Amino acid sequence: MARGYPDFEGDKKGLSQEPGWAAFEATDRNFSLISANLAWEDDDTSDYVVPAGSTLYITSLTFAAYASLAADANNNQHAEVCLQNHTTFATHVSLGGNGGNSINLSKPIVIPGGQTFRLYVESKANHTIRIWATAHGYEV
């Protein structure tokens, strides 16, 4: 071994082969929902059932709202996006905005295995809009 360098040939118990990574690291989960032509209070949802034995952690949410028609581009593009545990009917985050918004959560939303995570979008505009929403997280 060269002087000043760690002994990489020594104890290797902290290493794992690629198939074993899942036991030590989380799997990224990104959920996107794109909804077009939503009028006042029209909504759309995307559901994900967390596999039994796993736990889903949601860490951030972002969304953008655009006018469906060019003639409405100068109007307000109000929308609301929610992160919910649809099994327990709990809304964990409700985020609104004109044209979009985003939030990084200081504490992740936890959805246990066997329960349903729901990404929910709703138009609050007085004309038709398109909403693009993405929730980011990981699953262990």
C-alpha positions as CSV (number, residue, x, y, z in Angstrom):
1,M,0.0,0.0,0.0
2,A,1.3,3.5,-0.9
3,R,1.9,5.8,2.0
4,G,-1.0,8.1,2.9
5,Y,-3.6,6.2,1.0
6,P,-6.4,4.1,2.6
7,D,-6.1,0.3,2.3
8,F,-8.7,-0.5,-0.3
9,E,-7.8,-4.2,-0.3
10,G,-8.7,-4.5,3.4
11,D,-12.2,-5.1,4.9
12,K,-14.9,-5.0,2.2
13,K,-18.0,-5.8,4.3
14,G,-19.4,-2.4,3.5
15,L,-19.5,-3.1,-0.2
16,S,-22.4,-4.7,-2.0
17,Q,-23.0,-5.9,-5.6
18,E,-25.5,-4.1,-7.8
19,P,-28.4,-6.4,-7.1
20,G,-28.0,-5.8,-3.4
21,W,-28.2,-2.0,-3.6
22,A,-31.9,-1.9,-3.1
23,A,-31.5,-3.2,0.4
24,F,-29.3,-0.2,1.3
25,E,-30.6,2.6,-0.8
26,A,-33.9,4.1,-1.7
27,T,-35.5,4.1,-5.1
28,D,-36.3,7.5,-6.6
29,R,-40.0,8.0,-7.3
30,N,-41.2,10.9,-9.4
31,F,-44.9,11.3,-10.2
32,S,-46.2,13.6,-13.0
33,L,-49.6,14.6,-14.0
34,I,-50.4,16.6,-17.1
35,S,-54.0,17.7,-17.5
36,A,-55.4,19.7,-20.4
37,N,-58.5,21.9,-20.9
38,L,-59.6,22.0,-17.3
39,A,-62.3,24.6,-16.7
40,W,-63.3,26.2,-13.4
41,E,-63.1,23.5,-10.6
42,D,-62.4,20.7,-13.1
43,D,-59.9,18.3,-11.5
44,D,-57.7,15.3,-12.4
45,T,-55.9,12.7,-10.3
46,S,-53.0,10.3,-10.5
47,D,-52.8,7.4,-7.9
48,Y,-50.0,5.2,-6.8
49,V,-50.4,2.2,-4.5
50,V,-47.3,1.8,-2.4
51,P,-46.1,-1.8,-2.5
52,A,-46.5,-3.8,0.8
53,G,-43.4,-3.7,2.8
54,S,-42.2,-0.4,1.3
55,T,-42.7,3.2,2.5
56,L,-43.0,6.2,0.2
57,Y,-41.5,9.5,1.2
58,I,-42.5,12.7,-0.8
59,T,-40.1,15.5,-0.5
60,S,-41.2,18.2,-3.0
61,L,-44.0,19.4,-5.3
62,T,-44.0,21.7,-8.3
63,F,-46.6,22.7,-10.8
64,A,-47.2,25.1,-13.7
65,A,-50.5,26.3,-15.1
66,Y,-50.9,27.6,-18.7
67,A,-53.9,29.0,-20.7
68,S,-55.3,26.4,-23.1
69,L,-56.0,29.1,-25.6
70,A,-53.6,31.9,-26.7
71,A,-56.4,34.5,-26.2
72,D,-56.4,33.7,-22.5
73,A,-52.6,34.0,-22.0
74,N,-52.8,37.4,-20.3
75,N,-55.5,36.2,-17.8
76,N,-54.7,34.7,-14.4
77,Q,-53.8,31.0,-14.5
78,H,-55.0,30.0,-11.0
79,A,-54.7,26.3,-10.0
80,E,-54.4,24.2,-6.9
81,V,-52.4,21.0,-6.4
82,C,-52.7,18.6,-3.5
83,L,-50.7,15.7,-2.1
84,Q,-53.0,13.2,-0.4
85,N,-53.0,9.8,1.3
86,H,-56.2,8.6,-0.5
87,T,-56.5,5.6,1.8
88,T,-56.9,7.7,4.9
89,F,-58.4,10.7,3.0
90,A,-55.6,13.0,4.5
91,T,-54.5,16.0,2.5
92,H,-50.8,16.6,3.4
93,V,-50.1,19.6,1.1
94,S,-52.4,22.0,-0.7
95,L,-50.5,24.4,-2.9
96,G,-52.0,27.1,-5.0
97,G,-50.7,29.7,-7.3
98,N,-51.1,31.9,-10.4
99,G,-49.1,30.3,-13.1
100,G,-47.5,27.8,-10.8
101,N,-45.7,27.2,-7.5
102,S,-43.3,24.8,-5.8
103,I,-42.4,23.7,-2.3
104,N,-39.5,21.6,-0.8
105,L,-40.8,19.9,2.3
106,S,-38.7,20.2,5.4
107,K,-40.1,16.9,6.6
108,P,-41.2,14.3,4.0
109,I,-44.8,13.1,3.7
110,V,-44.8,9.4,4.6
111,I,-47.2,7.0,2.9
112,P,-46.9,3.4,4.3
113,G,-47.0,0.3,2.1
114,G,-50.5,-0.8,1.0
115,Q,-51.8,2.7,1.0
116,T,-52.6,5.0,-2.0
117,F,-50.7,8.2,-2.7
118,R,-52.7,10.7,-4.8
119,L,-51.5,13.7,-6.8
120,Y,-54.6,15.9,-7.3
121,V,-54.9,19.0,-9.5
122,E,-57.8,21.5,-9.8
123,S,-58.4,24.5,-12.0
124,K,-59.3,27.8,-10.3
125,A,-59.2,29.8,-13.5
126,N,-62.3,31.4,-15.2
127,H,-61.1,29.8,-18.5
128,T,-59.6,26.5,-19.6
129,I,-56.0,25.8,-18.5
130,R,-53.4,23.1,-18.7
131,I,-51.8,22.0,-15.4
132,W,-48.5,20.1,-15.2
133,A,-47.6,18.9,-11.7
134,T,-44.7,16.7,-10.4
135,A,-44.2,15.3,-6.9
136,H,-40.7,14.0,-6.1
137,G,-39.6,11.5,-3.5
138,Y,-38.2,8.1,-2.8
139,E,-39.3,4.7,-1.7
140,V,-37.6,2.4,0.8
